[in-house]
Amino acid sequence: MLGYLASHSRVGRLRLGVGVTDANRRHPAVTAQAAATMHLITRGRAILGMGVGEREGNEPYGVDWTKPVARFEEAIATIRALWTSRGEPVSRDSPYFPLRNAVFDLPPYRGEWPEIWIAAKGPRMLRATGRYADAWFPGLISGPETYASSLEAVRAAASDAGRDPRSITPALSTFVVTGRSHDDVERALNSDAAKAFALIVPGQMWADQGVRHPLGHDFAGAQDLIPQTLDRQTVLSYTKDVPVSLLKDALLTGTPDEVVDQAARWRDHGVRYLVVNNLSYLQPALRKGLASGAPFFRILRGLKKL
């Protein structure tokens, strides 16, 4: 899909990437090749977003899900080693992705490789971000204050690795629920679909609202969820008592002006690149869901002014 968009794009500044791809299911040499090819097709506008992946896309298909962070670190190190090899054979010891005289001879675009954006929240992943990333790109993080302290950890790790801490773009992926009125927003947040979405919110964020995640306090959320193992009645039983305050904590919600004000708080705590995903269609009525498009585009215009 990205290759098609790249070859047909008429927007010269449009950047194309993934947010984010799995470090585990494909050998990192294949990922490195795909990203480098995309970078050439887009004339230097590709982004390689990466994270540890999700249990859903690994375990059910027989892909090893043990030590996902260790495998992620090795995958990123492997990609960097191949990209900086200048076409010379690369040999590298690794418990997961060993290389033996491996050759990577795709050239960079005008001397530059795709930016690597890393989705990270835990301490070890934040350190890896500081060592390897061009941008830090978390999602579903618990509040602007947590973001600011985690950004400091990323920058400290970058400094320890001899990198310029300010060279790492502080980004954020977040979800928006908006509408033409407060009633529309509240109706969406109280829908079964929105409350089911809360299952991908980490257990710690549930605990912050004084409730326990039905899959356990230590449940990692989207990373650990295997949705195809849950039937409708189980999901409804898990989510019937989800407090709206949990969704308001995890998402940007409200009228367009309120959402832009909330985004400004994240900006004030370090965010410089915000990716917003529209969840406003989670309305019980299709008409209301479709009508949410207009206020969402108002939000996009407002964000450009921050």
C-alpha positions as CSV (number, residue, x, y, z in Angstrom):
1,M,0.0,0.0,0.0
2,L,2.8,2.4,0.9
3,G,4.6,1.6,-2.3
4,Y,1.4,2.4,-4.3
5,L,0.9,5.7,-2.4
6,A,4.5,6.6,-2.9
7,S,4.4,6.0,-6.7
8,H,1.2,8.0,-7.1
9,S,1.7,10.8,-4.6
10,R,1.4,14.3,-6.1
11,V,2.2,15.9,-2.7
12,G,5.9,16.6,-2.6
13,R,6.0,17.1,1.2
14,L,4.0,14.0,2.1
15,R,5.9,11.6,4.3
16,L,5.0,7.9,4.4
17,G,5.6,5.5,7.2
18,V,4.2,2.9,9.6
19,G,3.2,3.6,13.1
20,V,4.4,1.1,14.0
21,T,5.7,-2.2,12.6
22,D,6.6,-5.3,14.4
23,A,10.3,-6.0,15.2
24,N,9.6,-9.7,15.6
25,R,7.7,-11.3,12.7
26,R,10.1,-10.5,9.9
27,H,13.9,-10.7,9.9
28,P,15.2,-7.2,10.5
29,A,17.3,-7.5,7.3
30,V,14.0,-7.7,5.4
31,T,12.5,-4.7,7.3
32,A,15.7,-2.8,6.6
33,Q,15.5,-3.5,2.9
34,A,11.7,-2.6,2.7
35,A,12.3,0.7,4.5
36,A,15.3,1.6,2.4
37,T,13.4,0.8,-0.8
38,M,10.5,3.0,0.4
39,H,13.0,5.8,1.1
40,L,14.3,5.7,-2.5
41,I,10.8,5.5,-4.0
42,T,9.6,8.5,-1.9
43,R,12.8,10.5,-2.5
44,G,13.8,10.6,1.2
45,R,10.3,10.8,2.8
46,A,10.0,7.4,4.4
47,I,9.6,6.8,8.1
48,L,10.3,3.4,9.7
49,G,8.2,3.2,12.9
50,M,9.0,0.2,15.1
51,G,8.0,-1.3,18.4
52,V,8.1,-4.7,20.1
53,G,4.9,-5.6,18.4
54,E,1.8,-7.2,19.9
55,R,1.1,-10.7,21.2
56,E,-1.9,-10.8,18.8
57,G,0.3,-10.8,15.7
58,N,2.9,-13.2,17.0
59,E,1.8,-15.9,19.4
60,P,-1.3,-17.3,17.6
61,Y,0.9,-17.9,14.5
62,G,3.7,-19.7,16.3
63,V,6.1,-16.7,16.3
64,D,8.2,-16.6,19.5
65,W,6.9,-14.1,21.9
66,T,9.4,-14.6,24.7
67,K,11.7,-11.6,25.5
68,P,10.1,-9.2,23.0
69,V,12.2,-6.2,24.3
70,A,15.5,-8.1,23.8
71,R,14.5,-9.2,20.3
72,F,13.5,-5.6,19.6
73,E,16.8,-4.2,20.7
74,E,18.6,-6.8,18.5
75,A,16.4,-6.0,15.5
76,I,17.1,-2.3,15.7
77,A,20.9,-2.9,16.2
78,T,20.8,-5.2,13.2
79,I,19.1,-2.6,11.0
80,R,21.5,0.1,11.9
81,A,24.5,-2.3,11.3
82,L,23.3,-3.1,7.8
83,W,22.5,0.5,6.9
84,T,25.9,1.7,8.0
85,S,27.8,-1.2,6.3
86,R,28.5,0.7,3.0
87,G,27.8,-2.6,1.2
88,E,30.6,-4.5,3.0
89,P,29.8,-8.0,4.4
90,V,28.5,-7.8,7.9
91,S,29.0,-10.4,10.6
92,R,27.3,-9.9,13.9
93,D,26.7,-12.2,16.9
94,S,23.1,-12.1,18.1
95,P,21.0,-14.7,20.0
96,Y,18.1,-13.8,17.7
97,F,19.4,-12.4,14.4
98,P,23.0,-13.4,13.7
99,L,24.6,-12.2,10.5
100,R,27.4,-14.1,8.7
101,N,29.0,-12.1,5.9
102,A,25.6,-10.6,5.1
103,V,25.6,-8.0,2.4
104,F,23.3,-4.9,2.3
105,D,24.0,-2.9,-0.8
106,L,20.9,-0.7,-1.3
107,P,22.1,2.9,-1.2
108,P,20.7,5.6,1.1
109,Y,18.8,8.5,-0.5
110,R,21.3,11.3,-0.8
111,G,23.3,9.9,2.1
112,E,20.3,9.6,4.4
113,W,18.5,6.5,5.7
114,P,14.8,6.5,6.8
115,E,14.2,8.0,10.2
116,I,13.4,5.4,12.8
117,W,10.5,6.2,15.1
118,I,10.3,4.0,18.2
119,A,7.2,3.3,20.2
120,A,8.4,3.0,23.7
121,K,7.1,3.3,27.3
122,G,9.0,1.0,29.6
123,P,12.5,2.0,31.0
124,R,14.4,-0.5,28.8
125,M,12.6,0.6,25.7
126,L,13.2,4.3,26.6
127,R,16.9,3.6,26.8
128,A,16.8,1.9,23.4
129,T,15.0,4.9,22.0
130,G,17.8,7.2,23.2
131,R,20.4,4.9,21.6
132,Y,18.9,4.3,18.2
133,A,15.8,6.4,17.4
134,D,15.3,9.6,15.4
135,A,11.9,10.1,17.1
136,W,10.2,8.8,20.2
137,F,6.6,7.8,19.3
138,P,4.6,6.4,22.2
139,G,0.9,5.9,22.4
140,L,-1.6,5.6,25.3
141,I,0.8,7.2,27.7
142,S,-0.5,8.2,31.1
143,G,-0.7,12.0,31.0
144,P,1.6,14.9,29.9
145,E,3.6,14.7,33.1
146,T,4.5,11.1,32.5
147,Y,5.4,12.0,28.9
148,A,7.7,14.8,30.1
149,S,9.6,12.5,32.6
150,S,9.9,9.7,30.0
151,L,11.2,12.2,27.5
152,E,14.0,13.1,29.9
153,A,14.9,9.4,30.2
154,V,15.1,9.2,26.4
155,R,17.3,12.2,26.2
156,A,19.5,11.0,29.1
157,A,20.0,7.7,27.2
158,A,20.9,9.6,24.0
159,S,23.5,11.6,25.9
160,D,25.0,8.4,27.4
161,A,25.3,7.0,23.9
162,G,27.1,10.1,22.7
163,R,24.2,11.4,20.7
164,D,22.6,14.9,20.7
165,P,19.5,14.5,22.9
166,R,17.7,17.3,21.0
167,S,18.1,15.4,17.7
168,I,15.3,13.0,18.8
169,T,11.9,14.3,17.8
170,P,9.4,14.1,20.7
171,A,6.3,12.6,19.0
172,L,3.0,11.2,20.2
173,S,0.2,9.0,18.8
174,T,-3.2,9.7,20.4
175,F,-6.8,9.1,19.8
176,V,-9.6,11.7,19.6
177,V,-13.3,11.5,20.4
178,T,-15.0,14.7,19.3
179,G,-18.4,15.8,18.1
180,R,-20.7,18.8,17.3
181,S,-21.8,19.0,21.0
182,H,-20.9,17.7,24.4
183,D,-23.9,15.3,24.2
184,D,-22.4,13.7,21.1
185,V,-19.1,13.3,22.8
186,E,-20.6,11.8,25.9
187,R,-22.8,9.5,23.8
188,A,-19.7,8.2,22.0
189,L,-17.7,7.7,25.2
190,N,-20.6,5.7,26.8
191,S,-21.0,3.4,23.8
192,D,-20.1,-0.3,24.0
193,A,-17.5,0.2,21.3
194,A,-15.7,2.9,23.2
195,K,-15.7,0.9,26.4
196,A,-14.4,-2.1,24.5
197,F,-11.6,0.1,23.2
198,A,-10.6,0.6,26.9
199,L,-9.3,-3.0,27.0
200,I,-6.3,-1.9,25.1
201,V,-5.5,0.7,27.8
202,P,-2.7,-0.6,30.1
203,G,-3.7,-1.8,33.5
204,Q,-1.8,0.9,35.3
205,M,-4.0,3.6,33.7
206,W,-7.1,1.7,34.9
207,A,-5.6,1.7,38.4
208,D,-5.0,5.5,38.2
209,Q,-8.8,5.8,37.9
210,G,-9.4,3.5,40.9
211,V,-10.5,0.4,38.9
212,R,-8.8,-2.8,38.0
213,H,-8.3,-4.0,34.4
214,P,-10.4,-7.1,33.9
215,L,-7.3,-8.9,32.6
216,G,-5.1,-7.9,35.5
217,H,-3.4,-4.9,37.0
218,D,-0.1,-5.7,35.1
219,F,-1.9,-6.2,31.8
220,A,0.0,-4.2,29.2
221,G,-3.0,-3.4,27.1
222,A,-2.8,-3.5,23.3
223,Q,0.6,-5.3,23.5
224,D,-0.9,-8.3,25.4
225,L,-4.4,-8.4,24.1
226,I,-5.5,-11.3,21.8
227,P,-9.0,-10.1,20.9
228,Q,-10.0,-13.2,18.8
229,T,-10.0,-15.2,22.1
230,L,-12.8,-13.0,23.6
231,D,-16.5,-13.5,22.6
232,R,-19.0,-10.7,22.6
233,Q,-20.5,-11.5,26.0
234,T,-17.1,-11.7,27.6
235,V,-16.1,-8.3,26.3
236,L,-19.4,-6.8,27.4
237,S,-18.9,-8.3,30.9
238,Y,-15.4,-6.8,31.0
239,T,-16.4,-3.4,29.9
240,K,-19.8,-2.7,31.4
241,D,-18.4,-0.8,34.3
242,V,-15.7,1.1,32.5
243,P,-15.6,4.7,33.9
244,V,-15.8,7.4,31.3
245,S,-13.0,9.1,33.3
246,L,-10.7,6.3,32.1
247,L,-11.4,7.1,28.4
248,K,-11.0,10.8,29.1
249,D,-7.7,10.2,30.6
250,A,-6.5,8.0,27.8
251,L,-7.9,10.0,24.9
252,L,-8.3,13.6,23.8
253,T,-12.0,14.2,24.1
254,G,-14.5,17.1,23.8
255,T,-15.4,19.8,21.4
256,P,-12.8,20.9,18.9
257,D,-11.6,23.8,21.1
258,E,-11.4,21.6,24.1
259,V,-9.4,19.0,22.3
260,V,-6.9,21.6,21.0
261,D,-6.5,23.0,24.5
262,Q,-5.8,19.4,25.7
263,A,-3.2,19.0,23.0
264,A,-1.6,22.2,24.0
265,R,-0.9,20.7,27.5
266,W,1.0,17.9,25.8
267,R,2.9,20.5,23.7
268,D,3.8,22.3,26.9
269,H,5.3,19.0,28.2
270,G,7.5,18.4,25.2
271,V,5.4,17.0,22.3
272,R,6.5,18.4,19.0
273,Y,4.9,16.0,16.5
274,L,1.4,14.9,17.2
275,V,-0.4,12.1,15.3
276,V,-4.1,12.1,15.9
277,N,-6.4,9.1,15.2
278,N,-10.1,9.8,14.9
279,L,-12.3,7.5,17.1
280,S,-15.3,9.8,17.0
281,Y,-17.1,7.4,14.7
282,L,-17.7,5.2,17.8
283,Q,-21.2,6.6,18.0
284,P,-24.3,4.4,18.5
285,A,-25.9,6.2,15.5
286,L,-24.1,6.0,12.1
287,R,-25.3,9.5,11.3
288,K,-23.6,11.0,14.4
289,G,-20.4,9.1,13.6
290,L,-20.3,10.5,10.1
291,A,-21.1,14.0,11.4
292,S,-18.0,13.9,13.6
293,G,-15.8,14.3,10.6
294,A,-16.4,18.1,10.4
295,P,-15.3,18.8,14.1
296,F,-12.3,16.5,13.7
297,F,-11.1,18.5,10.7
298,R,-11.5,21.7,12.8
299,I,-9.2,20.1,15.3
300,L,-6.6,19.4,12.7
301,R,-6.7,23.0,11.6
302,G,-6.4,24.1,15.3
303,L,-3.4,21.8,15.9
304,K,-1.5,23.4,13.1
305,K,-1.5,26.7,14.9
306,L,-0.1,25.3,18.2
